[in-house]
Amino acid sequence: MSASPLVRLEEISKAFPGVLANDRVTLEVTAGEIHALVGENGAGKTTLMRILCGLERPDGGRIYWQGRPVEISSPQEAIRLGIGMVHQRFQLVPSLTVAENVALGREPRRGPVFDRSRAAVEVQDLAVRTGLRVDPRATVADLSVGVQQRVEILRVLLRRPRLLILDEPTTVLTPQETTDLFAVLRRLAAEGTTILFITHKLPEVFAISSRVTVLRRGRVVGTLRTAEAAPEALARMIVGEALPARRDAREEPPGVPVLRVENLRVRDDRGAQVLDGVTLEVRRGEILGVAGVEGNGQKELVEVIAGVRPLETGRVLLGEDDVTFAPVRARRAAGLAVIPEDRYLQGVSLPMTVEENLLATRYPSFVRRGLLEAGRIRSWALAVMGQFDIRAPHPAAAARTLSGGNLQRVVVARELASAPVVLVASHPSRGLDLAATRFVHDQLRALRDRGGGVLLVSADLDEILELADRIAVIFAGRIVAHLPAAGASRERLGLLMAGKAA
């Protein structure tokens, strides 16, 4: 590996209203290395990378590319230099196909016409070569979040960048997909591509990187060689203190069913059957984990329970109440709460304030004589922000100014503040840092310990194994196994998730 730096960010500062995102940050990445960038949500990692990609202009500092000072004033300038970024928030056009999205900006042509067939072949070849398999002719809007992430990665790799920035790329990948991606990244690095890898998962830091830089509250805490770092010390650098000990598992036996779905048969938006006779139940005082590779019907299962997708056959019961055809409001009144899989599209409204997002499902509780009680709302919002440690300068701050972790806290706070009987949590810690993940997990455990039932849907086996009391494995729209979490292993679950064991 060459010892010369490909890029150096020197004394970079960037402020937003009420937030100092980057405070004189200096970061140097050596040509050909895989460099991990870690830190809590809101530490300034994504802002720093957006500056490097020309999406934000720094308030101060300098950028050097191969030793020369450069001004990256636009994404086009970053691309010209050879910088490509896979964003945590997807940058895809939902109405276009996979091939059209990947080829966007460098479309192959047959004369003056876009050559769709050739684009599909190029994308297929790249997908096979990288192990990030997708259907080039599928419409992006019809894809699961996990498959959309693969499309994002493929789109950047098609440009053969010299510096590849990956912002939480594994949050929607299975362990095997993550292993395959790491193999691709190692091969790219060996061929001379420099990689900046943003992650919250310390095992990934040690598995893939040669050096790691820690950001905390907008400042660099330190840069060290990964081989010389200890996981516990690195965790303390990230959060500024030792993480609290995990809470003990619940010892009391679960109670009566609080959620049951029986013989669900459901079709997706294209008319294909995605749930085929799914039956499961969540009992009072337990967390039932649903493990599966993205795209096997989990998304539609959550939507049916939430009341936003119709079913062909089957029933949904909350306690003894049949809510199969009940509207969303009636289900919430019966004690259902939902943490959706995509906080940006389904969990919050970014233009609205933190206060308005917290209030979104509770407006009737704050109406008097036909008017909203502004004072009561403000006091309640402040109390909830304190209880759930939502780090925003004010309840009236726009949600778009918050980090991903704080947005997830808003969603969790809104759903749990009503003391639900049943919580459906879909990928609740996706893209969160160590402390925020621990916080969300503790909230789910606390609800269970109070006697609530939790249906946890996640592609993260570590999350399933850490939280679940029982596990249901879903494959091709069917529940292929029910097993106690205490007797489950990653290997067995991985086989079941791939449909290779019964």
Secondary structure as the mmCIF struct_conf table of DSSP 4:
data_model
#
loop_
_struct_conf.conf_type_id
_struct_conf.id
_struct_conf.beg_label_comp_id
_struct_conf.beg_label_asym_id
_struct_conf.beg_label_seq_id
_struct_conf.end_label_comp_id
_struct_conf.end_label_asym_id
_struct_conf.end_label_seq_id
BEND BEND1 SER A 4 SER A 4
STRN STRN1 PRO A 5 PHE A 16
TURN_TY1_P TURN_TY1_P1 PRO A 17 GLY A 18
STRN STRN2 VAL A 19 THR A 30
TURN_TY1_P TURN_TY1_P2 ALA A 31 GLY A 32
STRN STRN3 ILE A 34 VAL A 38
TURN_TY1_P TURN_TY1_P3 ASN A 41 GLY A 42
BEND BEND2 ALA A 43 GLY A 44
HELX_RH_AL_P HELX_RH_AL_P1 LYS A 45 LEU A 52
TURN_TY1_P TURN_TY1_P4 CYS A 53 GLY A 54
BEND BEND3 LEU A 55 GLU A 56
BEND BEND4 ASP A 59 ASP A 59
STRN STRN4 GLY A 60 TRP A 65
TURN_TY1_P TURN_TY1_P5 GLN A 66 GLY A 67
STRN STRN5 ARG A 68 VAL A 70
BEND BEND5 SER A 74 SER A 74
HELX_RH_AL_P HELX_RH_AL_P2 PRO A 75 LEU A 81
TURN_TY1_P TURN_TY1_P6 GLY A 82 GLY A 82
STRN STRN6 ILE A 83 VAL A 86
BEND BEND6 GLN A 88 ARG A 89
TURN_TY1_P TURN_TY1_P7 PRO A 94 SER A 95
BEND BEND7 LEU A 96 LEU A 96
STRN STRN7 THR A 97 THR A 97
HELX_RH_AL_P HELX_RH_AL_P3 VAL A 98 ALA A 103
TURN_TY1_P TURN_TY1_P8 LEU A 104 GLY A 105
BEND BEND8 ARG A 106 ARG A 106
STRN STRN8 ARG A 109 ARG A 110
TURN_TY1_P TURN_TY1_P9 GLY A 111 PRO A 112
STRN STRN9 VAL A 113 PHE A 114
HELX_RH_AL_P HELX_RH_AL_P4 ARG A 116 THR A 130
TURN_TY1_P TURN_TY1_P10 GLY A 131 GLY A 131
TURN_TY1_P TURN_TY1_P11 PRO A 136 ARG A 137
BEND BEND9 ALA A 138 ALA A 138
STRN STRN10 THR A 139 THR A 139
HELX_RH_3T_P HELX_RH_3T_P1 VAL A 140 ASP A 142
BEND BEND10 LEU A 143 LEU A 143
HELX_RH_AL_P HELX_RH_AL_P5 VAL A 145 LEU A 157
TURN_TY1_P TURN_TY1_P12 LEU A 158 ARG A 159
BEND BEND11 ARG A 162 ARG A 162
STRN STRN11 LEU A 163 ASP A 167
BEND BEND12 GLU A 168 GLU A 168
TURN_TY1_P TURN_TY1_P13 PRO A 169 VAL A 172
HELX_RH_AL_P HELX_RH_AL_P6 PRO A 175 ALA A 190
TURN_TY1_P TURN_TY1_P14 GLU A 191 GLY A 192
STRN STRN12 THR A 194 ILE A 198
BEND BEND13 HIS A 200 HIS A 200
HELX_RH_AL_P HELX_RH_AL_P7 LEU A 202 ILE A 208
BEND BEND14 SER A 210 SER A 210
STRN STRN13 ARG A 211 ARG A 216
TURN_TY1_P TURN_TY1_P15 ARG A 217 GLY A 218
STRN STRN14 ARG A 219 ARG A 225
HELX_RH_3T_P HELX_RH_3T_P2 THR A 226 GLU A 228
HELX_RH_AL_P HELX_RH_AL_P8 PRO A 231 VAL A 239
BEND BEND15 GLY A 240 GLU A 241
HELX_LH_PP_P HELX_LH_PP_P1 ALA A 242 ARG A 250
BEND BEND16 GLU A 252 GLU A 252
HELX_LH_PP_P HELX_LH_PP_P2 PRO A 253 PRO A 254
BEND BEND17 VAL A 256 VAL A 256
STRN STRN15 PRO A 257 ARG A 267
TURN_TY1_P TURN_TY1_P16 ASP A 269 ARG A 270
BEND BEND18 GLY A 271 GLY A 271
STRN STRN16 GLN A 273 ARG A 283
TURN_TY1_P TURN_TY1_P17 ARG A 284 GLY A 285
STRN STRN17 GLU A 286 ALA A 291
TURN_TY1_P TURN_TY1_P18 GLU A 294 GLY A 295
BEND BEND19 ASN A 296 GLY A 297
HELX_RH_AL_P HELX_RH_AL_P9 GLN A 298 ALA A 306
TURN_TY1_P TURN_TY1_P19 GLY A 307 GLY A 307
BEND BEND20 VAL A 308 ARG A 309
BEND BEND21 GLU A 312 GLU A 312
STRN STRN18 THR A 313 LEU A 318
TURN_TY1_P TURN_TY1_P20 GLY A 319 GLU A 320
STRN STRN19 ASP A 321 ASP A 322
TURN_TY1_P TURN_TY1_P21 THR A 324 PHE A 325
HELX_RH_AL_P HELX_RH_AL_P10 VAL A 328 ALA A 333
TURN_TY1_P TURN_TY1_P22 ALA A 334 GLY A 335
STRN STRN20 LEU A 336 ILE A 339
BEND BEND22 GLU A 341 GLU A 341
HELX_RH_PI_P HELX_RH_PI_P1 ARG A 343 GLY A 347
TURN_TY1_P TURN_TY1_P23 LEU A 350 PRO A 351
BEND BEND23 MET A 352 MET A 352
STRN STRN21 THR A 353 THR A 353
HELX_RH_AL_P HELX_RH_AL_P11 VAL A 354 LEU A 359
TURN_TY1_P TURN_TY1_P24 ALA A 360 ARG A 362
HELX_RH_3T_P HELX_RH_3T_P3 TYR A 363 PHE A 366
STRN STRN22 VAL A 367 ARG A 368
TURN_TY1_P TURN_TY1_P25 ARG A 369 GLY A 370
STRN STRN23 LEU A 371 LEU A 372
HELX_RH_AL_P HELX_RH_AL_P12 ALA A 374 GLN A 387
TURN_TY1_P TURN_TY1_P26 PHE A 388 ASP A 389
BEND BEND24 PRO A 393 PRO A 393
TURN_TY1_P TURN_TY1_P27 PRO A 395 ALA A 396
BEND BEND25 ALA A 397 ALA A 397
STRN STRN24 ALA A 398 ALA A 398
HELX_RH_3T_P HELX_RH_3T_P4 ALA A 399 THR A 401
BEND BEND26 LEU A 402 LEU A 402
HELX_RH_AL_P HELX_RH_AL_P13 GLY A 404 LEU A 416
TURN_TY1_P TURN_TY1_P28 ALA A 417 SER A 418
BEND BEND27 VAL A 421 VAL A 421
STRN STRN25 VAL A 422 SER A 426
BEND BEND28 HIS A 427 HIS A 427
TURN_TY1_P TURN_TY1_P29 PRO A 428 GLY A 431
HELX_RH_AL_P HELX_RH_AL_P14 LEU A 434 ASP A 449
TURN_TY1_P TURN_TY1_P30 ARG A 450 GLY A 451
STRN STRN26 GLY A 453 SER A 458
BEND BEND29 ALA A 459 ALA A 459
HELX_RH_AL_P HELX_RH_AL_P15 LEU A 461 LEU A 467
BEND BEND30 ASP A 469 ASP A 469
STRN STRN27 ARG A 470 PHE A 475
TURN_TY1_P TURN_TY1_P31 ALA A 476 GLY A 477
STRN STRN28 ARG A 478 PRO A 484
HELX_RH_3T_P HELX_RH_3T_P5 ALA A 485 GLY A 487
HELX_RH_AL_P HELX_RH_AL_P16 ARG A 490 MET A 497
TURN_TY1_P TURN_TY1_P32 ALA A 498 GLY A 499
#
